[in-house]
Amino acid sequence: MSNIKLTDGILMKIMRGDQVENPVVQVLYCKKIQKNDSNPDRYRLLLSDGRYMINFAMLASQVTDLVADGSLTNNAVIVVKRYITTKIQSNGKNDNRRVLLILELDILAKGEDIGMKLGNPMNLTAEIIAEADKANSSKLLSEKTNGNASNTWDKSPNKPASNTSMQTSMNTTSNSTFNPNMCHPIEALSPYNSKWVLKVRVMNKSSIRTWSNSKGEGKLFSMDVCDETGEIRITGFRDEVDKFYDMIQTDRIYYITGGQIKLANKQYSTLKNDYEITLNRDTEIVECHETTNVPTVSFKFVPIKAIATLEPNSIVDVIGVCKEAGECVHFNSRAGKALIKREIQLVDESQCSINLTLWGKEAEDFDGSSQPVIAIKGAKINEFMGSKSISGMSSPIRINPDIPEAYKLRGWYDNEGSKLDNVTNISGRSTTGDGYQSTNSPLMTFREVKAKHVTDSLSFSNIGTIMLIKSDRAVYKSCPAEGCNKKLLEMGDDSYRCDKCGKEYNDFQYRLLVSMNVADHTGESWMTVFASEAEKILGKTSQEMGEWLNNDKKEATEYIATKNFSKFMFRCRSRMDTYNDENRMKTVAFAAEPINHVVVNKYYLDKIKELTGIQKKTSNGMEY
């Protein structure tokens, strides 16, 4: 391929910090340098322009697939479409060496087609670059002495950035003197480099959180930022909260320098980065007002229907229309911390919905009256009693985002989705009750459940008849605090204590917790039914039943007995439990609804087809 020509000597300009367009270089060698479960492979390159070669070159994560699929091999010739360079340190001091991070490239010729090294390149050392910089500075000085270099100096891409000019650019809102070539890509950050400048977009900013423990009190906030190479979480404490919180705005671009880079605590961050940054007294943050190509927040949305089959604690991007929004709930954590949350229901074109939990100020400020489109990046999948939900506690959330997926979803919901009456809620029952046939709670008989030999847990639905409801201990005295259902401890002086809230009360609320025996045509099972579903079965509130049992236990017990032999569709979760060294099945019913005969008939038809193998055919040969 004799028509392939490298851009002779171009690596010298690139490694001095110049911006050049579409340089053509050869990949002499490609080596994998990193592999772990949380981040993609990283590759280091030996590049040549025919005159010089460098080994301080890396591929950004978005182009590493070219190596994985065999497209980019040794001796391949590429054109570099986009790149970033950043200075590195040696023994804590800056030198003239840079790292070249390739963001986008095209392959002009494959390695097997070239089959050899082009030219006779020599290693481009820091000394060679320093000599070139010295020669260039001498030339500029000579031109200035001759009185014609003022404009040339201002426009030169090699103009050195003095400490004074850097400090000025970091402490003013004018970025006209800031050299973008000084910026460091997120992907190349490490704890071993203490001198760096980021040019990033703020994807998400948390509310201010406070803490109090034996070591003292404090406050903090965090923000998730991104550039073309990756994303990272930045956290500020105490003084840094006062200094930076109000100035940081979501979706704006900032220059950030100074801070401690350390290993990320994955318990609090879902970002794909092994590191995070803590702001300190040396941190400077300045908004960038110039035209820039820093990307906006990118999403990889997963249909809500698909979430039903994903593992708990998985991280996904989700978009949906707010179909319903619950009220704000104020409650205390087990540690006694005051919390606020709000449940909202999202629906998308997969005709499934899921519950999203908002927390803190985000929950307080949310208004679902206009049924907005909501996009969540890095939502965590939770599972309870076989139901899936998502939480956005530390995830960037966008209301009516300006992205194509949001406009498409808005059009679907306004024209079609809002009229649907068969949406399945994978966080619980659907709007029509056919959620009992969801993938994680299929309709089963008690014989089928026992045949599963459950060792962990099993979610299922069942058509059952209530044979007996135990009236003894059907209610308990619970904490009166909103959102707290903890059983109270009686203190003996008409006062009660809640261990969860850590408080004492003079009153309480009754709460149902019913044990009942349910049977179908194959067997029976004892179930525990919580307050919300027990109230549906009994037709009374927990408070009404508690007061009735307290005032007239005989009459209340007789009333409860009238609910025996009622039929419901139960949604349950069973697991094996050990009692007195004997294994037994423990079942909790977390939903009880009137029988949906459409679902029941389909279930029995499917069973008949399964047992007989009979399939009917239409005139055109289609089976049904």
Phi, psi and omega per residue, in radians:
M1 nan 1.306 -3.026
S2 -1.230 -0.280 -3.114
N3 -1.429 -0.080 3.113
I4 -1.421 2.132 3.115
K5 -2.228 2.336 3.075
L6 -1.423 2.706 3.093
T7 -1.403 1.677 -2.971
D8 -0.991 2.188 3.039
G9 1.291 0.128 -3.035
I10 -1.193 -0.467 -3.114
L11 -1.128 -0.503 3.063
M12 -1.049 -0.817 -3.136
K13 -1.140 -0.750 -3.124
I14 -1.079 -0.789 -3.068
M15 -1.373 -0.119 2.974
R16 -1.598 -0.082 3.091
G17 1.792 0.062 3.119
D18 -1.248 2.649 3.019
Q19 -1.748 2.055 3.139
V20 -2.141 2.674 -3.083
E21 -1.770 2.271 2.975
N22 0.877 0.921 3.060
P23 -1.187 2.478 3.123
V24 -1.815 2.096 -3.090
V25 -2.365 2.930 3.138
Q26 -1.972 2.387 3.055
V27 -1.550 1.827 -3.127
L28 -1.383 -0.568 -3.085
Y29 -2.723 2.523 3.139
C30 -2.316 2.172 -3.052
K31 -2.258 2.309 3.070
K32 -1.308 2.293 -3.092
I33 -2.083 -0.149 -3.087
Q34 -2.647 2.442 3.031
K35 -2.678 2.116 2.996
N36 -2.655 3.108 -3.017
D37 -1.338 -0.433 -3.013
S38 -1.652 -0.426 -3.087
N39 -2.145 2.715 3.121
P40 -1.266 2.963 3.081
D41 -1.062 2.629 3.059
R42 -2.097 2.512 -3.080
Y43 -2.266 2.402 3.062
R44 -1.880 2.429 -3.021
L45 -2.048 2.593 2.897
L46 -1.846 1.930 -3.050
L47 -1.867 2.631 3.104
S48 -2.393 2.484 3.007
D49 -1.939 0.243 -3.122
G50 1.636 -0.495 3.095
R51 -1.887 -0.768 -3.138
Y52 -2.123 2.807 2.994
M53 -2.440 2.572 -3.122
I54 -2.313 2.618 3.031
N55 -2.016 0.164 3.060
F56 -1.675 1.013 -3.135
A57 -2.323 2.456 -3.126
M58 -2.398 2.728 3.051
L59 -1.665 2.332 3.011
A60 -1.196 2.741 -3.039
S61 -1.057 -0.505 -3.077
Q62 -1.289 -0.164 3.124
V63 -2.062 0.082 -3.136
T64 -1.201 -0.324 3.095
D65 -1.066 -0.444 3.129
L66 -1.129 -0.543 3.069
V67 -1.362 -0.745 -3.088
A68 -1.078 -0.656 -3.116
D69 -1.592 0.107 3.051
G70 1.462 0.125 -3.133
S71 -1.302 -0.669 -3.105
L72 -1.823 1.940 -3.101
T73 -2.248 3.053 3.101
N74 -1.021 2.444 3.132
N75 1.391 -0.006 3.113
A76 -1.175 2.581 3.085
V77 -1.858 2.249 -3.053
I78 -2.240 2.748 2.947
V79 -1.931 2.202 -3.091
V80 -1.522 1.959 -3.087
K81 -1.461 -0.674 3.119
R82 -2.532 2.495 3.138
Y83 -2.717 2.906 3.035
I84 -2.348 2.446 2.982
T85 -2.096 2.612 3.115
T86 -2.541 2.487 3.120
K87 -1.264 2.588 3.115
I88 -2.018 2.995 -3.109
Q89 -1.948 2.681 3.036
S90 -2.331 1.981 -3.098
N91 1.000 0.656 3.069
G92 1.436 0.013 -3.119
K93 -2.066 2.503 3.082
N94 -1.241 2.465 2.969
D95 -2.242 -2.943 -3.048
N96 -1.558 0.027 -3.125
R97 -1.393 2.564 3.106
R98 -2.279 2.762 2.976
V99 -1.786 2.287 3.093
L100 -1.752 2.076 3.122
L101 -1.921 2.012 -3.090
I102 -1.517 2.090 -3.093
L103 -1.659 -0.541 -3.110
E104 -2.656 2.415 -3.124
L105 -2.626 2.760 2.985
D106 -2.101 2.499 3.111
I107 -1.615 2.035 3.121
L108 -1.470 -0.614 -3.135
A109 -2.636 2.363 -3.141
K110 -1.293 2.731 -3.088
G111 -1.057 -0.694 -3.118
E112 -1.203 -0.426 3.103
D113 -1.356 -0.562 3.108
I114 -1.414 -0.988 3.012
G115 1.265 0.123 -3.107
M116 -2.824 2.906 3.057
K117 -1.421 2.295 3.133
L118 -1.573 2.298 -3.139
G119 1.322 -2.955 3.127
N120 -2.301 1.216 -3.009
P121 -1.259 2.596 3.026
M122 -1.922 2.758 -3.086
N123 -1.166 2.242 3.122
L124 -1.493 1.759 -3.074
T125 -1.599 2.909 3.088
A126 -1.092 -0.569 3.141
E127 -1.160 -0.716 3.127
I128 -1.123 -0.734 3.127
I129 -1.137 -0.716 -3.141
A130 -1.102 -0.717 3.116
E131 -1.107 -0.702 3.120
A132 -1.128 -0.737 3.109
D133 -1.101 -0.689 3.137
K134 -1.132 -0.744 3.129
A135 -1.140 -0.683 -3.138
N136 -1.177 -0.698 3.122
S137 -1.127 -0.686 3.114
S138 -1.108 -0.691 3.140
K139 -1.133 -0.774 -3.140
L140 -1.124 -0.682 3.130
L141 -1.130 -0.686 3.121
S142 -1.112 -0.729 3.125
E143 -1.144 -0.663 -3.136
K144 -1.179 -0.664 3.110
T145 -1.080 -0.587 3.116
N146 -1.389 -0.012 3.017
G147 1.456 0.295 -3.088
N148 -2.316 0.402 -3.029
A149 -2.017 0.119 -3.086
S150 -1.036 -0.890 -3.125
N151 -1.206 -0.626 3.139
T152 -1.075 -0.730 3.138
W153 -1.088 -0.766 -3.097
D154 -1.133 -0.586 -3.047
K155 -1.611 -0.173 -3.066
S156 -1.159 2.278 3.107
P157 -1.269 -0.156 -3.106
N158 -1.765 0.194 3.140
K159 -1.041 2.147 -3.109
P160 -1.193 2.462 3.116
A161 -1.647 1.931 -3.124
S162 -1.309 2.865 3.109
N163 -1.067 -0.606 -3.120
T164 -1.177 -0.790 -3.133
S165 -1.176 -0.632 3.104
M166 -1.122 -0.759 -3.139
Q167 -1.118 -0.676 3.120
T168 -1.100 -0.756 -3.101
S169 -1.199 -0.448 -3.118
M170 -1.469 -0.294 -3.031
N171 -2.034 0.192 3.069
T172 -2.270 2.855 3.128
T173 -1.499 -0.028 3.088
S174 -1.628 2.154 -3.099
N175 -1.877 0.295 -3.057
S176 -1.136 -0.471 -3.139
T177 -1.656 -0.008 -3.110
F178 -1.357 2.285 -3.133
N179 -1.557 1.928 -3.098
P180 -1.103 -0.332 3.117
N181 -1.236 -0.226 3.109
M182 -1.395 -0.196 -3.053
C183 -1.225 2.550 -3.085
H184 -1.904 2.266 3.121
P185 -1.240 2.492 3.118
I186 -0.980 -0.700 -3.050
E187 -1.080 -0.416 -3.090
A188 -1.724 0.078 3.124
L189 -1.175 2.539 3.040
S190 -2.726 2.801 3.135
P191 -1.140 -0.195 -3.073
Y192 -1.565 -0.015 3.127
N193 -2.104 1.919 -3.078
S194 -1.683 -0.170 3.130
K195 -1.930 1.858 -3.111
W196 -2.660 2.732 3.035
V197 -2.317 2.216 3.108
L198 -1.817 2.527 2.973
K199 -2.119 1.811 -2.884
V200 -2.383 2.774 3.020
R201 -1.802 2.386 3.113
V202 -1.429 1.986 3.135
M203 -1.427 -0.622 -3.027
N204 -2.782 2.478 3.068
K205 -2.251 2.235 -3.119
S206 -1.357 2.927 2.959
S207 -1.336 2.903 3.106
I208 -1.326 2.213 3.129
R209 -1.978 2.588 -3.135
T210 -2.063 2.765 3.057
W211 -2.502 2.759 3.109
S212 -2.585 2.123 3.115
N213 -2.556 -2.922 -3.071
S214 -1.145 -0.361 -3.132
K215 -1.540 -0.144 3.138
G216 2.286 -2.875 -3.127
E217 -2.102 2.821 3.124
G218 -3.044 -3.118 3.124
K219 -2.518 2.785 -3.108
L220 -2.709 2.825 2.937
F221 -2.546 2.811 3.107
S222 -2.364 2.739 3.057
M223 -2.466 2.527 3.071
D224 -1.790 2.228 -3.088
V225 -2.175 2.803 -3.133
C226 -2.548 2.727 2.902
D227 -2.363 -2.866 -3.074
E228 -1.191 -0.265 -3.031
T229 -1.851 -0.284 -3.100
G230 2.978 -2.850 -3.089
E231 -2.490 2.709 -3.114
I232 -2.721 2.634 3.080
R233 -1.643 2.398 3.107
I234 -2.133 2.283 -3.088
T235 -2.157 2.399 3.078
G236 -2.085 2.484 -3.133
F237 -2.098 2.624 2.978
R238 0.762 -1.863 -3.044
D239 -1.061 -0.603 -3.136
E240 -1.197 -0.474 3.053
V241 -1.113 -0.855 3.134
D242 -1.095 -0.621 -3.027
K243 -1.340 -0.689 -2.940
F244 -2.025 -0.358 -2.946
Y245 -1.020 -0.856 -3.055
D246 -1.196 -0.520 -3.087
M247 -1.388 -0.414 -3.108
I248 -1.383 2.200 3.121
Q249 -2.150 2.407 -3.142
T250 -1.072 2.451 3.074
D251 1.302 0.134 3.020
R252 -1.715 2.874 -3.038
I253 -1.919 2.412 -3.075
Y254 -2.392 2.634 2.869
Y255 -1.588 2.301 3.139
I256 -2.277 2.263 3.064
T257 -2.411 2.567 3.106
G258 1.496 2.333 -3.132
G259 2.568 2.890 -3.109
Q260 -1.708 2.170 3.062
I261 -1.641 2.208 -3.116
K262 -2.515 2.987 3.123
L263 -1.107 2.433 -3.092
A264 -1.332 2.508 3.018
N265 -1.568 1.779 -3.044
K266 -1.169 -0.194 3.091
Q267 -1.188 -0.479 -3.059
Y268 -1.999 -0.023 -3.107
S269 -2.388 2.403 3.104
T270 -1.838 0.098 -3.105
L271 -1.263 2.615 -3.135
K272 -1.535 1.281 3.099
N273 -2.659 2.347 -3.137
D274 -1.305 -0.213 -3.059
Y275 -2.119 2.857 2.995
E276 -2.512 2.884 -3.061
I277 -2.066 2.380 3.017
T278 -1.934 2.171 3.125
L279 -1.198 2.608 3.102
N280 -2.520 -2.975 -3.046
R281 -1.147 -0.327 3.132
D282 -1.552 -0.065 -3.067
T283 -1.273 2.395 3.010
E284 -2.250 2.361 3.132
I285 -2.274 2.230 -3.132
V286 -2.336 2.366 3.117
E287 -1.249 2.468 3.109
C288 -1.684 2.102 -3.111
H289 -1.817 -0.088 -3.068
E290 -1.458 2.845 3.075
T291 -1.091 2.337 -3.048
T292 -2.556 2.773 3.111
N293 -1.885 0.374 3.054
V294 -1.109 2.210 -3.020
P295 -1.230 2.766 2.983
T296 -1.394 3.098 3.135
V297 -1.100 2.247 3.129
S298 -1.791 2.487 -3.112
F299 -2.141 2.605 2.951
K300 -2.208 1.469 -2.974
F301 -1.228 2.489 3.062
V302 -1.945 2.273 3.092
P303 -1.009 2.506 -3.120
I304 -1.034 -0.645 -3.141
K305 -1.012 -0.630 -3.094
A306 -1.242 -0.378 -3.097
I307 -1.139 -0.481 -3.129
A308 -1.056 -0.437 -3.089
T309 -1.773 -0.044 -3.110
L310 -1.507 2.741 -3.105
E311 -1.301 2.536 3.035
P312 -1.000 2.604 -3.126
N313 1.308 0.028 3.029
S314 -1.174 2.712 -3.132
I315 -1.944 2.205 -3.085
V316 -2.419 2.758 2.954
D317 -1.726 2.301 -3.039
V318 -2.298 2.489 3.011
I319 -2.315 2.422 -3.131
G320 -2.871 2.917 3.060
V321 -1.625 2.387 3.095
C322 -1.254 1.785 -3.126
K323 -1.386 -0.701 3.129
E324 -2.508 2.661 3.083
A325 -2.376 2.210 3.121
G326 -1.438 3.117 3.116
E327 -1.421 2.754 3.038
C328 -1.165 2.373 3.120
V329 -2.036 2.196 3.092
H330 -1.805 2.255 -3.139
F331 -2.710 3.016 3.140
N332 -1.930 2.462 3.062
S333 -1.284 3.040 3.118
R334 -1.081 -0.458 3.112
A335 -1.477 0.024 3.112
G336 1.553 0.127 -3.122
K337 -1.427 2.336 3.126
A338 -1.266 2.257 -3.114
L339 -2.250 2.714 3.088
I340 -2.289 2.342 3.077
K341 -2.531 2.806 3.083
R342 -2.493 2.348 3.098
E343 -1.702 2.261 3.027
I344 -2.224 2.697 -3.103
Q345 -1.926 2.137 3.127
L346 -1.796 2.503 3.102
V347 -2.317 2.575 3.089
D348 -2.399 -2.985 -3.030
E349 -1.211 -0.197 3.059
S350 -1.332 0.022 3.124
Q351 1.069 0.568 3.028
C352 -2.205 2.717 3.103
S353 -2.256 2.827 -3.134
I354 -2.591 2.621 3.128
N355 -1.520 2.297 3.082
L356 -1.974 2.307 3.111
T357 -1.756 2.127 3.024
L358 -1.753 2.611 -3.044
W359 -2.221 2.703 2.983
G360 1.061 -2.443 -3.089
K361 -1.088 -0.580 3.110
E362 -1.076 -0.667 3.101
A363 -1.216 -0.718 -3.130
E364 -1.134 -0.713 -3.030
D365 -1.466 -0.222 -3.022
F366 -1.199 2.359 3.098
D367 -2.168 1.926 -3.103
G368 -1.721 0.164 -3.053
S369 -1.109 -0.542 -3.128
S370 -1.601 0.101 -3.132
Q371 0.889 1.096 -3.082
P372 -1.269 2.822 2.980
V373 -1.463 2.338 -3.092
I374 -2.174 2.257 3.063
A375 -2.006 2.284 -3.121
I376 -2.127 2.211 3.081
K377 -1.764 2.192 3.087
G378 1.253 0.692 3.087
A379 -1.289 2.549 -3.136
K380 -1.702 2.303 3.127
I381 -1.469 2.175 3.066
N382 -1.919 2.691 3.093
E383 -2.379 2.329 3.082
F384 -2.547 2.167 3.131
M385 0.951 0.677 3.095
G386 1.443 -0.074 -3.123
S387 -1.767 2.459 3.130
K388 -1.755 2.509 3.018
S389 -2.552 2.989 3.111
I390 -2.239 2.687 -3.125
S391 -2.217 2.407 3.123
G392 -1.967 0.626 -3.028
M393 -1.084 -0.677 -3.111
S394 -2.218 0.527 -3.048
S395 -2.022 2.520 3.039
P396 -1.125 2.188 -3.136
I397 -2.087 2.282 -3.131
R398 -2.012 2.283 3.071
I399 -1.728 2.149 -3.092
N400 0.821 1.022 -3.093
P401 -1.173 2.657 -3.131
D402 -1.533 1.210 3.130
I403 -2.362 2.691 -3.089
P404 -1.006 -0.672 -3.107
E405 -1.086 -0.605 -3.133
A406 -1.215 -0.734 3.127
Y407 -1.138 -0.700 3.119
K408 -1.110 -0.761 -3.124
L409 -1.175 -0.666 3.101
R410 -1.053 -0.772 3.121
G411 -1.120 -0.710 3.124
W412 -1.108 -0.779 -3.068
Y413 -1.192 -0.737 -3.110
D414 -1.156 -0.595 -3.067
N415 -1.652 -0.445 -3.025
E416 -2.429 -0.863 -2.986
G417 -1.062 -0.633 -3.102
S418 -1.211 -0.296 -3.110
K419 -1.660 -0.127 -3.099
L420 -1.211 2.422 3.092
D421 -2.068 0.237 -3.130
N422 -2.218 0.641 3.110
V423 -1.335 2.281 -3.133
T424 -1.690 2.143 3.114
N425 -1.614 1.920 -3.114
I426 -1.337 -0.029 3.040
S427 -1.636 0.015 -3.108
G428 3.007 -2.599 3.141
R429 -1.328 2.680 3.101
S430 -1.429 3.032 -3.112
T431 -1.190 -0.305 3.125
T432 -2.021 0.024 3.109
G433 1.602 -0.157 -3.085
D434 -1.437 0.163 3.034
G435 -1.178 -0.195 3.102
Y436 -1.163 -0.262 3.096
Q437 -1.728 0.297 3.116
S438 -1.159 2.824 -3.020
T439 -1.105 -0.434 -3.067
N440 -1.759 0.069 3.046
S441 -2.607 1.183 -3.127
P442 -1.187 2.702 3.105
L443 -1.245 2.179 -3.080
M444 -2.480 2.709 3.000
T445 -1.550 2.883 3.117
F446 -1.130 -0.563 3.092
R447 -1.116 -0.737 3.122
E448 -1.134 -0.655 3.126
V449 -1.117 -0.817 -3.129
K450 -1.150 -0.549 3.130
A451 -1.207 -0.291 3.140
K452 -1.269 -0.302 -3.108
H453 0.879 1.023 -3.037
V454 -1.119 2.218 3.057
T455 -1.842 -0.450 3.132
D456 -1.928 -1.519 3.108
S457 -2.730 2.766 -3.100
L458 -2.518 2.270 3.055
S459 -1.748 2.384 -3.127
F460 -2.782 2.890 3.023
S461 -2.007 2.669 -3.066
N462 -2.567 2.448 3.002
I463 -1.644 1.863 -3.019
G464 -2.295 2.807 3.088
T465 -1.950 2.268 3.128
I466 -1.296 2.081 -3.139
M467 -1.633 -0.615 -3.098
L468 -2.747 2.311 3.033
I469 -1.957 2.131 3.118
K470 -1.323 2.141 3.127
S471 -1.516 -0.399 3.111
D472 -1.189 2.321 3.135
R473 0.963 0.616 3.121
A474 -1.329 -0.343 3.100
V475 -2.278 2.786 3.041
Y476 -2.443 2.842 3.139
K477 -1.530 2.034 -3.062
S478 -1.933 2.884 -3.132
C479 -1.078 2.344 -3.123
P480 -1.367 -0.157 -3.135
A481 -1.157 2.415 -3.108
E482 -1.081 2.259 3.107
G483 1.508 -0.095 -3.141
C484 -1.932 2.132 -3.111
N485 -1.967 0.315 -3.076
K486 -1.137 2.440 3.077
K487 -1.193 2.333 -3.090
L488 -1.482 2.640 3.026
L489 -1.700 2.223 3.136
E490 -1.376 2.205 -3.072
M491 -1.561 -0.152 3.072
G492 1.599 -0.046 3.136
D493 -2.234 0.701 -3.094
D494 1.046 0.478 3.044
S495 -2.215 2.781 -3.043
Y496 -2.369 2.635 3.138
R497 -2.147 2.375 3.060
C498 -1.844 2.014 3.134
D499 -1.187 -0.495 -3.128
K500 -1.228 -0.803 3.135
C501 -1.452 -0.394 -3.084
G502 1.276 0.479 -3.086
K503 -2.243 2.824 3.053
E504 -1.924 2.518 -3.097
Y505 -2.291 2.738 3.062
N506 -1.731 -0.072 3.111
D507 -2.408 -3.114 -3.077
F508 -2.725 3.045 3.028
Q509 -2.166 2.402 3.030
Y510 -1.315 2.511 3.109
R511 -2.464 2.265 -3.131
L512 -1.288 2.444 2.970
L513 -2.595 1.668 -2.892
V514 -1.841 2.434 2.994
S515 -1.864 2.234 -3.121
M516 -2.457 2.648 3.087
N517 -1.709 2.173 -3.097
V518 -2.109 2.426 -3.107
A519 -2.292 2.618 2.912
D520 -2.201 -2.930 -3.032
H521 -1.311 -0.050 -3.115
T522 -1.985 -0.230 -3.087
G523 2.935 -2.899 -3.112
E524 -2.534 2.885 -3.131
S525 -2.720 2.504 2.988
W526 -1.452 2.382 -3.117
M527 -2.219 2.586 2.945
T528 -1.768 2.259 -3.100
V529 -2.132 2.221 -3.106
F530 -1.455 3.071 -2.913
A531 -0.959 -0.883 -3.015
S532 -1.045 -0.716 -3.123
E533 -1.426 -0.591 3.090
A534 -1.106 -0.637 3.102
E535 -1.116 -0.642 3.086
K536 -1.138 -0.727 -3.095
I537 -1.203 -0.760 -3.072
L538 -1.482 -0.327 -3.135
G539 1.270 0.346 3.124
K540 -2.401 2.671 3.062
T541 -1.338 2.852 3.108
S542 -1.045 -0.717 -3.123
Q543 -1.143 -0.734 3.124
E544 -1.089 -0.793 -3.115
M545 -1.193 -0.658 3.140
G546 -1.115 -0.794 3.134
E547 -1.170 -0.654 3.138
W548 -1.135 -0.810 3.131
L549 -1.118 -0.541 -3.138
N550 -1.331 -0.615 -3.070
N551 -1.575 -0.646 -3.111
D552 -2.571 1.431 -3.022
K553 -1.108 -0.647 -3.097
K554 -1.125 -0.843 -3.121
E555 -1.136 -0.714 3.137
A556 -1.138 -0.678 3.127
T557 -1.144 -0.701 3.112
E558 -1.116 -0.651 3.119
Y559 -1.139 -0.760 3.133
I560 -1.048 -0.654 -3.120
A561 -1.132 -0.420 3.128
T562 -1.204 -0.265 3.139
K563 -1.528 -0.113 3.041
N564 -1.106 2.618 3.129
F565 1.240 0.283 2.995
S566 -1.456 2.537 -3.132
K567 -1.856 2.409 3.101
F568 -2.482 2.851 2.894
M569 -1.705 2.030 -3.112
F570 -1.774 2.427 2.976
R571 -1.895 2.150 -2.892
C572 -2.289 2.903 2.965
R573 -2.412 2.211 -3.106
S574 -2.070 2.601 3.033
R575 -2.636 2.740 3.126
M576 -1.360 2.392 3.123
D577 -2.279 2.701 3.138
T578 -1.977 2.193 3.122
Y579 -2.382 2.148 -3.082
N580 0.933 0.787 3.121
D581 1.085 0.356 3.135
E582 -2.139 2.272 3.114
N583 -1.357 2.347 3.089
R584 -2.578 2.708 -3.128
M585 -1.456 2.252 3.080
K586 -1.927 2.187 -3.038
T587 -2.160 2.364 3.058
V588 -2.065 2.265 3.051
A589 -1.729 2.017 -3.114
F590 -1.877 0.154 2.989
A591 -2.722 2.430 3.078
A592 -2.444 2.083 -3.056
E593 -2.338 2.743 2.996
P594 -1.013 2.671 -3.056
I595 -1.158 2.259 3.047
N596 -1.622 1.794 -3.020
H597 -1.208 -0.423 3.072
V598 -1.111 -0.816 3.127
V599 -1.134 -0.746 -3.115
V600 -1.095 -0.806 -3.134
N601 -1.092 -0.717 3.114
K602 -1.112 -0.690 3.124
Y603 -1.059 -0.827 -3.115
Y604 -1.198 -0.611 3.072
L605 -1.119 -0.732 3.103
D606 -1.109 -0.676 3.119
K607 -1.140 -0.709 3.111
I608 -1.077 -0.791 3.119
K609 -1.087 -0.686 -3.129
E610 -1.150 -0.689 -3.083
L611 -1.365 -0.606 -3.057
T612 -1.724 -0.396 -3.066
G613 1.274 0.197 -3.088
I614 -1.438 2.245 3.023
Q615 -2.235 2.227 3.088
K616 -1.522 2.548 -3.124
K617 -2.076 2.478 3.081
T618 -1.493 3.113 -3.105
S619 -1.105 -0.475 3.139
N620 -1.628 0.196 3.045
G621 1.529 -0.024 -3.134
M622 -1.308 2.410 3.102
E623 -1.566 2.587 3.037
Y624 -2.561 nan nan
